[in-house]
Amino acid sequence: MQFLVRQVHTPAHCPKERGGSKTLYDPGAPVKLERVLGDFPHHTVYYLVEAERINDVQKLLDPGAAHCTSEVIPVSEESITR
């Protein structure tokens, strides 16, 4: 299943001077991290993730949990047929 994740931090907790946005997620999480996009003026990072379980997405976000809020949205490229 694919998820679009929006992760937001405050300017006071910006990782710019402490290793950058790569410090906000766990690269060893059992997910396929397809894209990482930054809206840096708004202190927001977007991730497109493929994962079997939502807990795996939460593991991905653990490093930023103390400084960020995250919104996890299930998404699909398939259109809905009726």
N, C-alpha and C positions, 0 to 999 in steps of 0.2 A: 504494500500500500504506500502511496506517496503522501507526503505532508509538506505543507508550506509553513515555515516557522518564521515568526516575526519576533526578534529579540531586541529589547530596548534597554539602554542604560542611561543614567544621568550624566551630565557633563562632569560632575565631580568624580564619577567612577569610570570615566573614559579610559580604555586600555591603551590609548595612543602612545603614551610614553612608557608603558609597561609590557611591551611585547605585541601590541596590536590586537586586532579582533580575533586572531587565531587562539588567543588565550581564553576566549569565552566559550569554547566547545571542546569536547573530548574526541580527538581524531581516532582513538582506539575503540569508540563505541561501535557495537555491531549493527551499523546502518550503512547504507550507500549514500554518501553525501554528494549529490549531483551538482549543486551550484551553491555558491556563497556570494551574496551581493550586498554591498554596503550603501546605505544612505547616510553617509558620515556626518553631514551638517545636522541631521536629526538624531544622531547617536543610535541608529537603528541598523541591524544586520538581518538579512533574510537568508534562509537556508531552504533549499529544495532537497528533501530527504526521502529515501525509500527505506522502509523498515517493515519487518514482520509484526512487531509489537510496539505499542505506544510507550512501554517501559524502556525500550531501546532508544527512542527519541528523547525521553527524559534523561537517560544516561548521557546522551550526546550533550545535553544542555547543563549538566551538573556543574562544570567549572564556572559558569556565569551565574549560577542560581543566587549567589549572595549579593550580586550587584545588578541583576537584570530582571526584567519581567519578560515573559515569553507567551506568545499566543501560538497554538499548534492547530492547524487547519487541515483536515483531510482533503486532498484534491485528486483529480483524475483528468487525463487527456481524453477519455472516452465521453462521447455525448450521451445524454439520457435518451433512451428510446421508449416510446409509449405504444 
